[in-house]
Amino acid sequence: MNVDSGLNLMAACYGAGALSALLARWSGRLALSVGHLATLAGAVVGLGVSLSVLLGVPGRTLTQPLPALFPFARLSLSVDGLSAYFLLVISLVAVAAAVYGPAYLRTYSPDAGPARQATQVLALNVFVGCMAFLCCAGDAMTFLLFWEGMTLASYVLVVSDDRDGENARAGLLYMVMAHGGTALLLVAFLVLTERAGAFDFAALRAAAGDLDGTTRTTLFFLALVGFGTKAGVVPLHVWLPRAHPAAPSHVSALMSGVMLKVAIYGLLRFAFDILAPVAGPLPSSWGWTVLVVGTTSAVLGVLYALQQHDIKRLLAFHSVENIGIILIGVGLAMILWRREGVGGVLATVALTAALLHTLNHAAFKGLLFLGAGSVISRTHVRNMEELGGLARRMPWTAGLFLLGAVAISALPPLNGFVSEWLTFQALLGGAGRFHGPAGLVIVFSAAMLALTGGLAAACFAKAFGVTFLGRPRTAHAEHATEAPPSMIVGMAWLGALCVALGVAPGYAMRLLDAPTAGLLHGPGASAVVTARGPMVLSAGLTASGTAATAISMTMVTALLIALTAIAWVLRRGSRRGPPRAAPTWACGMSPTSRFDYTATAFAKPLRFVFATLYRPRREVIRETAGTPYVVRRIHYAGEVVDLAETQIYHRVQRGISSLSQSIRARSTGRIHGYIGFVLAALFVALLLFGVDQ
């Protein structure tokens, strides 16, 4: 596909989808259908554009000017390997969301009026379109415009279904955090544009080449905090568990599966492409900081996810975890690129792992959010404690959710295992390059990654078991029915990606050649992570002195299929005669849903182990019969505290409130007092910023 015409067609599709909101004047259902169909068309065109660049001429960058909107800036689009790869990630999930969305909105909010439906259609197309074109921005002004458009559109989607004020509060927190991060990005870009005298990335690269080390590092950390706020890294994640569950489920899939990756794209573009010395390594402080932040986010994200009973909030915390895993690969790539120099093999393996996990996480997290949306649309319940027994009533949803749960738990033969395995290879190989404290940090990061994988498996054993197995705990679960076919198709699309990227990961390496070679100025991903045969993945590290390691995903898949077949045969063979039904014996009591394991009981042992981190709060309410000696009922309630929220943000909030109260107390309304304040402020300013005459 011609890239120029493809970008124009993609813009036309998303623009038509946004304008389809006008159809709500005649029919809200028509607006939903046409708007999501336009989103689907734009995503398909985006797939064509990205694949034509990734599979085309290596190292080629295509630039397209945009109409002049500002006299001081020239807007443009520029598509290279990194842009095309993230456009691919966005488009793959957008296809599923567009197919899934209309039926979900009609079943979850059947009473939604035309105005709300029009708003959702408009915001969805603006949201996806801004993400797609942000990754294709060729200058800082275009980047920031689409960045702000993405933020505002996602805010509208978060608050679009506000019924009790909770979504509005989540949206407000999201906007405050997002614009705080955007302010830091503005500072970083404006410093570069002031030195370059232009906004395009080529001029910014030239200006960055003249920066001293301190200024360069300061700009990087400003960008790290700015992009990290949008990505939801710890401790900047507090908005994420509130905003993502508040949005419609197919929008949650886009926010968790895609929008967070746009922040990763921005970090890679700013650090490796704009700020990096010409074909040279990055400062060591950058990589070590990103590695530590990524490790912390991965561990804390999965630990907090384990204690959640709201299924969408649980998935939101797992996004914090997986962003941490991606940043482990990015930070390690920075560190190893400095140690190995241009053409380093281990640095390429680490960056390949990070980029592949970006795609893998988009697939399985999108699938899980769509699966959770199917449950919510049929039961109108998000608390897992009020579900149970849905596997018999929603078999397709249960099977696809289980597929996503296996993938996110990094279990073979699905895609999550492949990218985490590559991350382990890079960590273990990198540990051999360093000695002393640096080597211990890398080994500790590898150990924490292993712990994260084990805890993720435990968390999704809880999520799937409590939600889909056992007996229904409420009437909502008892009367649930299977999701509509279009919603199942959207989930199946992402499920097929999880299987394909897990069983045949070697084919994905070709797609990673352009971004890895473009960022590290060395070999592409397929040169060091090769497919020997169609489905064999190997990390070829012999060039750097480390023994090569290989794993055949075909053999792993075949072994699992064979073990499943053997278990089925043994089970069939153990039956002698026809099956016999008998009531379950439970000490003379009739079994009910209260006999089933609950989410609280499942997570309680880990709550005790990590009590210092969780700071659990417990509330016990006793209902008595007029006397404290006769207790009719005891109600227990527990809550896990997010330390980042209580120890950082609540303290900042209290400090601002105290300062505001102090200022208010001194606002007497007397003109003499205000004149005195102005004179004092002027005196302080002269002392701080005055210059010698």
C-alpha positions, 0 to 999 in steps of 0.5 A: 500500500502506498503510504501517502494515500494510506495515511490520507485514507486513514484520516478520511475513515476516522474523520467520517467516523467522527462525523457519523455522530450526526446520524444520532439525530435520526437513530442512535443505533445507526450512529453506533454502527456507522461510527464503529464501521468507520473505526474498523476501516481506519484500523484495517488501512492502518494495518496496511500502512504499517505492514507496507513499511515494516516489510518494505525497504529497510531504513526507509522513512516517508514524510508527508507535509500537513496543511499550515495551521500555524505561522511558526510551525510546519506540521508533518507526518513521518513514518519510519520503522518505529512509527509503523510498528506502533501503528500496527499495535494500535490497529490490531486492537482497534479492529477488535474494539470496532467489531466488539463495540456496537453490541456491547454498548447496546447490551450494557447501556440499552437506555442510553440516549442518542446524545450519549451514543453520538458522544461515544462514537465521536470520541472513539474515532478521535481517540483512535485516530489521534493515537494512530497519527501521533505515532506518525508525527514528524515534528513536536507540534504535531506530536503534542497536538495529537497527544492532547487530542488523545487525552481529551477524547479518552477523558470523554469516553471515561466520563461518558457513562457516569451514573453515580459521580464515580466516573467523573471523579476518575476522569478528573484525577486522570485529567490532572495527572495527564496534564501534569505529565504533558506540562513536563513534555512541553518543557522538554520539547520547548527547550529543544525547539528554542535551540533548534529554531524549528519543530521538526524532529530532524532539527531537534536531533541536530539541536540535541547534539549540541547539548551538554550532558547535564541538560541532556539528562535533565530533558530525559528525566522530564520526558520520563516522568511525562511519558511515565505518567501516561504509561502508569508507572509506579508511583504515577499510576494512581489514575489508572485503576480508576479511569480504565474501569470507568470507560466502556470495556472496548475503550478500556481495552484500547486504553490499557492495551494501546494508549499506554504503549503510545507513551512507550513510543514517545519515550523510545522516540525521545530517548533513542532517536532525538536525545541520543548522541549520533549513533552512540550509547545513552548515559548509564543513569538513564538505563539504570533508572528505567530498569529500576522503575520497570522492576518496581512497577512490575512487582507492585502492579501484580501485588496490588492486582492480587487483592482486587475483587473488581475484575476491571480494576484487577486488569488495570493493575496488571497493566501497571505490571506489564508496562513494568516488564516492557520498561525492564527490556527498554532499560536493559537495552539502554544499559547494554547498548552503552556496554556493547556499543553499536551493533550489540547483540544483547541490547538488540535482544533486550529491545526486541523483548520489550517491543514484542511484549508491547504487541503481546500485551496489547493482544492478551490485555485487550482480550481480557478486557473484552472478556470482562466486558462480556461478563459485565454486559450480561450480569451488570456486575463487576465484583467477582464475589457476586459472580461464579458459574459463568462457564456453563452459561457463557462458554465462549467467553469463558474459553477466550478469557481463559486463553488470555489468562494463560497468555498474561501468566506467561505460560507456554505455548502462548505469546506472553511466554515468548516475550518474557522468556526473551526478557529473561535471556537478556537479563541473564546475559546482561548479568554476565557483563557486569560485576559487583552492585550493577550485576546484582541489580540485574540479577535482582530484576530477573528474580523479580520478573520470575516472581511477577510471573508466578504471582500473575498466574496465581492472580488469574487462577483466582480471577477465572476460578471465582468468576467462571467456575463454581456455583452462581452467587447471585441472581445476576450470575444465575440468569447470565447468557452468552455474549452476542456473536459480534462480541465473540468475534472481537475476542476471537480475533485477539485470541487468535493473535495470542496463539499465533504469536506464541506458537509461531513467534519467529514470523514476528521477528521480521516486523521487529527488524526496522524498529530495532535496527533504527533505534540501535543502529545495529542488526535487526531482531531477526539477526539475533532472534531467529526462526530456525524452521517456521516455529522455532525461536532462538536467541543467538547470543554466540556473537557476544560470547554467550552460549546460544539458547533456543526453544521450539514453540512447536515442540512445546505445543505438541507436547501439551496437546499430547499430554492433554490427549493422554489425560483424556484417554486415561479419564475415559479408560477409568470409567467402568460402566455408565456414569452414575450421578449422586448428591455431594456429601457435605457433612449432612448439609446441602452444598450451596455457593457459600461452599465455593472458594471466594476471591477474598479467601484466595488472596488472604494468605498473600495479604498476610505475607505482604501486610507491610506493603498492603497496610490492610484495613479491616472492618467488623460489623456485628448485628445484635438482637438488642443485647451484645450477647446475642449476635445475629450476623457478623459482616466483615469488610477489608480494604488494601491501601495503595501506599503511593496514594496515601504516602505521596498524593494524600500528603500533597493534597493535605499540604495544598489544603493547609496552604490554601486555608492559610492564605484564605485566613490572611485574605482580610480584604484590606488594601494595605495588606495586599500592597504589603504582599506585593511589595514583599514578593517584589523584594524577594524576586529582586533578591533572587533574580536581580543582576548587578548593574 
